[in-house]
C-alpha cells in the first residue's frame, strides 16, 4: 500500500505527573527538552515519524489547553492536524477520536498511535520496526503493539507475553497483557524470556479499530457515530 494511506497520531495530552516537579500541568514533559538535546520530546517524536509517513499525515492529539504550545513547537503542522480534546479521557477516546476522523478522510488508512514523550536511542532501528508493523497490518487483519526487550524487572511498566513462534519475522501473537506487576511477578516475567515491556505504540487499519470499538466499546462507538 502507498505511504499516502499511512498515518501517525501523536498523543500529547498527558500532564506528565511522574516527572514532577520538572513536568507540571501547565507545561508537561512532552514540551520540555529534558536531556538538553536541543529539541523537546514532542519535536523529536515528530521528526522521527516524518521519516516514515508524509508530514501532512501526522496528527497531534492534545488537550485543548496545550494547542497553543503545540503550534509554537511544531509551527509547520497545519491547524487541521492538531486535534484539541475538550477534556482528558485517557487513551481509548483519543484513539476513537482520530480513528473516526481518518475513516471519513481515508477509508484505507493505516494508523500508528504513539506517545509524544518517548526517548528513542536508536531511531533508525525504530523506524525500520515501525515500517515492518505498518506493512504487516496493510496485508493482515491484525492489531500490532510494539514491545521492548526488558533489561530489569521494572514494576512501573506494562508487560506483554508473546508466543514463541513468530507469525512473521520478529512479529509474534500476543498471549497476555499485565499492567504494572509486583516485583516478584516482574522478575518471573524477565526470567521466562517471552515477555516484553509494553511501549504503548499501536498500529492497525483504521476500519478495523473502528469495528473493534463497535464490538467491545459500543457506547463510545455510538458517541462518535452521532458526531459524524
DAMO-V356225 format. One record per residue. RES is the residue in three letters. SS is DSSP state (h for helix, s for strand, l for the rest). NEAR is the number of other ideal C-beta (glycine too) atoms within 10 Angstrom. D_LAST is the distance of its C-alpha to the last C-alpha in whole Angstrom. Layout:
RES;SS;NEAR;D_LAST + RES;SS;NEAR;D_LAST
//
This chain:
UNK;l;14;26 + UNK;l;8;26 + UNK;h;13;26 + UNK;h;13;23 + UNK;h;19;21 + UNK;s;25;22 + UNK;s;27;20 + UNK;s;27;21 + UNK;s;26;19 + UNK;s;26;22 + UNK;s;24;21 + UNK;l;28;23 + UNK;l;24;23 + UNK;l;22;26 + UNK;l;18;29 + UNK;l;19;31 + UNK;h;11;33 + UNK;h;9;36 + UNK;h;16;37 + UNK;l;12;38 + UNK;l;5;40 + UNK;l;11;39 + UNK;l;20;35 + UNK;s;14;34 + UNK;l;12;31 + UNK;l;10;31 + UNK;s;14;32 + UNK;l;26;31 + UNK;h;21;33 + UNK;h;31;30 + UNK;h;22;31 + UNK;l;17;35 + UNK;l;12;37 + UNK;l;15;39 + UNK;l;10;41 + UNK;l;5;42 + UNK;l;11;41 + UNK;l;8;40 + UNK;l;13;36 + UNK;l;20;34 + UNK;h;24;32 + UNK;h;25;29 + UNK;h;17;31 + UNK;h;20;33 + UNK;h;26;29 + UNK;h;23;28 + UNK;h;12;31 + UNK;h;19;31 + UNK;h;21;28 + UNK;h;15;29 + UNK;l;12;31 + UNK;l;18;29 + UNK;l;21;26 + UNK;l;13;25 + UNK;h;13;25 + UNK;h;13;22 + UNK;h;22;20 + UNK;s;22;21 + UNK;s;22;18 + UNK;s;27;20 + UNK;s;23;18 + UNK;s;25;20 + UNK;s;19;20 + UNK;h;13;20 + UNK;h;14;24 + UNK;h;24;24 + UNK;h;17;22 + UNK;h;11;26 + UNK;h;19;28 + UNK;h;26;25 + UNK;h;13;26 + UNK;h;9;29 + UNK;h;19;30 + UNK;l;21;28 + UNK;l;7;28 + UNK;l;10;27 + UNK;l;18;24 + UNK;l;11;21 + UNK;h;7;20 + UNK;h;10;16 + UNK;h;19;17 + UNK;s;18;18 + UNK;s;19;15 + UNK;s;15;17 + UNK;s;18;16 + UNK;l;8;17 + UNK;l;8;19 + UNK;l;14;20 + UNK;l;13;19 + UNK;h;10;21 + UNK;h;14;20 + UNK;h;12;17 + UNK;h;16;15 + UNK;h;20;15 + UNK;h;23;15 + UNK;h;20;12 + UNK;h;18;10 + UNK;h;23;12 + UNK;h;25;12 + UNK;h;20;8 + UNK;h;21;8 + UNK;h;23;11 + UNK;h;19;10 + UNK;h;11;8 + UNK;h;12;12 + UNK;l;17;14 + UNK;l;12;14 + UNK;l;15;18 + UNK;l;22;17 + UNK;s;25;20 + UNK;s;28;19 + UNK;s;24;22 + UNK;s;23;21 + UNK;s;21;24 + UNK;s;17;26 + UNK;l;24;27 + UNK;l;24;30 + UNK;l;16;32 + UNK;l;10;35 + UNK;l;13;36 + UNK;l;6;40 + UNK;l;9;39 + UNK;h;12;37 + UNK;h;10;38 + UNK;h;10;38 + UNK;h;19;34 + UNK;h;16;33 + UNK;h;12;35 + UNK;h;17;34 + UNK;h;23;30 + UNK;h;16;30 + UNK;h;15;32 + UNK;h;21;29 + UNK;h;25;26 + UNK;h;16;29 + UNK;h;18;29 + UNK;h;21;25 + UNK;l;15;25 + UNK;l;10;28 + UNK;l;12;28 + UNK;l;10;25 + UNK;l;17;25 + UNK;l;13;24 + UNK;s;19;27 + UNK;s;19;28 + UNK;s;19;30 + UNK;s;20;34 + UNK;s;14;36 + UNK;s;8;40 + UNK;l;16;41 + UNK;l;8;45 + UNK;l;7;45 + UNK;l;19;44 + UNK;l;16;42 + UNK;l;13;40 + UNK;l;9;37 + UNK;l;19;35 + UNK;s;17;34 + UNK;s;23;35 + UNK;s;22;34 + UNK;s;16;37 + UNK;s;18;37 + UNK;s;11;39 + UNK;s;9;42 + UNK;s;7;41 + UNK;s;11;39 + UNK;s;13;36 + UNK;s;12;37 + UNK;l;7;39 + UNK;l;11;38 + UNK;s;16;35 + UNK;s;17;35 + UNK;s;11;34 + UNK;s;16;33 + UNK;s;12;35 + UNK;s;11;34 + UNK;s;11;32 + UNK;s;15;35 + UNK;s;8;33 + UNK;l;12;36 + UNK;l;19;39 + UNK;l;10;43 + UNK;h;10;45 + UNK;h;10;47 + UNK;h;14;44 + UNK;h;21;43 + UNK;h;14;47 + UNK;h;13;46 + UNK;h;22;43 + UNK;h;15;45 + UNK;h;9;48 + UNK;h;9;46 + UNK;l;9;45 + UNK;l;13;42 + UNK;s;23;39 + UNK;s;20;37 + UNK;s;18;36 + UNK;s;19;32 + UNK;s;19;31 + UNK;s;17;27 + UNK;s;21;26 + UNK;s;20;24 + UNK;s;25;23 + UNK;s;24;21 + UNK;s;24;19 + UNK;h;25;15 + UNK;h;17;15 + UNK;h;15;17 + UNK;h;22;16 + UNK;h;21;13 + UNK;h;13;15 + UNK;h;15;17 + UNK;h;21;15 + UNK;h;14;14 + UNK;h;9;18 + UNK;h;10;20 + UNK;l;15;17 + UNK;h;11;15 + UNK;h;7;15 + UNK;h;16;13 + UNK;h;18;11 + UNK;h;12;10 + UNK;h;14;9 + UNK;h;19;6 + UNK;h;13;5 + UNK;h;7;6 + UNK;h;10;4 + UNK;l;8;0
//
